[in-house]
Amino acid sequence: MSKKDDLNTSLNKLSRKLDDIKTKETLKENYSKNTYYGLSHAFKIVSEMFANVFVGGCIGWTLDYFFETKPIFLIIFLIIGMISGIYTSYKSSKKWQK
Amino acid sequence: MTYFKNILLLCTIFIGNTAHAASPLKQFEITRPFGTMEIAGIDISITNSSIMMIIILVLLNAFLIIATKKKAVIPSKLQSVAEMSYEMIYNTTKDNLGKEGAKFFPLVYSLFMFILLCNMLGLIPYSFTVTSHIIITFAIAFGIFLFATILGFVLHGFKYLRLFLPAGVPIFLAPLLVPIEIVSYISRPISLAVRLAANMMAGHTMIKVFAGFVVALGIFGIAPFIFIVLLYILETLIAFLQAYVFAVLTCLYLSDSFHPGH
């Protein structure tokens, strides 16, 4: 009886050890994968924020140039560009988290 | 504090004096080693940039042909590198575009390999980084943008414009949301181009500036030297990462032309 108990306890120990190693390895894998994707995602967001404001400014300036309404469209589209910069990065973050 | 001041001063000297041979911006200069050629007023001379691109294309083709020549079941080192890159990009394409979009895999793969080699070979001293010029990255990005737009209109007709008004949005929000979506759509090629070019240029300029410090500081130049070695590791990572981001975003933009309104 005691022999069987010993065997059982040692088997339990072994399985616990194996589980520990398994979880550690998956954690490691996930970590490296997440940092890798996270870095590329960060690059994406930074350039999106910049590019949206830039494009908004360009559209506003062009409209002003054609309609000769000097600062109005520039201001409106700069603000739209800022909003859309944050909106796009929000949207892509939501997509990324899935 | 004075140490940092001196470093700042050195920085301004090195960056400001572009005519100097050790200028960090000299490496981005376009030269014409075979003289200028013109056809009908258009400059078509072979520059160092185009020579580098030809070298990259030859190397890329040679690498893939040699690596996949044997088609061994147990791959050699070269073959396993080729297979790894193939598998990685194939999985990314399939994840983002689905089975139907896998036919765009050749486009994404060649883009990825070209940009990766441009970035990596640019890290070799005295070579030229093709992707550090914004006109090159913008040309690639704008090509993808035009292709994705035309593909969307071909696949969906005018329903493709639904991309600018996502499903389930109340109609009174449309005047606000449509300009935002249009701005964010147009900004795609610019964000693609600026990200790649700016990363490449900033990294190379920084390495060159610190290389100038090594010479200027004499025996204490060992500190910036160690820093350069670490910076090179980071730059290698960034060179790979930028190529990967470019490929992933190409997939994302193509997937938008497959399924607009999501």
Boltz contact constraints between the chains, C-beta under 6 A:
constraints:
  - contact:
      token1: [A, 40]
      token2: [B, 241]
      max_distance: 6.0
  - contact:
      token1: [A, 40]
      token2: [B, 245]
      max_distance: 6.0
  - contact:
      token1: [A, 43]
      token2: [B, 195]
      max_distance: 6.0
  - contact:
      token1: [A, 43]
      token2: [B, 245]
      max_distance: 6.0
  - contact:
      token1: [A, 47]
      token2: [B, 191]
      max_distance: 6.0
  - contact:
      token1: [A, 47]
      token2: [B, 194]
      max_distance: 6.0
  - contact:
      token1: [A, 47]
      token2: [B, 195]
      max_distance: 6.0
  - contact:
      token1: [A, 48]
      token2: [B, 191]
      max_distance: 6.0
  - contact:
      token1: [A, 51]
      token2: [B, 187]
      max_distance: 6.0
  - contact:
      token1: [A, 51]
      token2: [B, 190]
      max_distance: 6.0
  - contact:
      token1: [A, 51]
      token2: [B, 191]
      max_distance: 6.0
  - contact:
      token1: [A, 52]
      token2: [B, 183]
      max_distance: 6.0
  - contact:
      token1: [A, 52]
      token2: [B, 184]
      max_distance: 6.0
  - contact:
      token1: [A, 52]
      token2: [B, 187]
      max_distance: 6.0
  - contact:
      token1: [A, 55]
      token2: [B, 183]
      max_distance: 6.0
  - contact:
      token1: [A, 55]
      token2: [B, 186]
      max_distance: 6.0
  - contact:
      token1: [A, 55]
      token2: [B, 187]
      max_distance: 6.0
  - contact:
      token1: [A, 56]
      token2: [B, 183]
      max_distance: 6.0
  - contact:
      token1: [A, 80]
      token2: [B, 179]
      max_distance: 6.0
  - contact:
      token1: [A, 80]
      token2: [B, 180]
      max_distance: 6.0
  - contact:
      token1: [A, 80]
      token2: [B, 183]
      max_distance: 6.0
  - contact:
      token1: [A, 81]
      token2: [B, 183]
      max_distance: 6.0
  - contact:
      token1: [A, 83]
      token2: [B, 180]
      max_distance: 6.0
  - contact:
      token1: [A, 84]
      token2: [B, 180]
      max_distance: 6.0
  - contact:
      token1: [A, 84]
      token2: [B, 183]
      max_distance: 6.0
  - contact:
      token1: [A, 84]
      token2: [B, 184]
      max_distance: 6.0
  - contact:
      token1: [A, 87]
      token2: [B, 180]
      max_distance: 6.0
  - contact:
      token1: [A, 88]
      token2: [B, 184]
      max_distance: 6.0
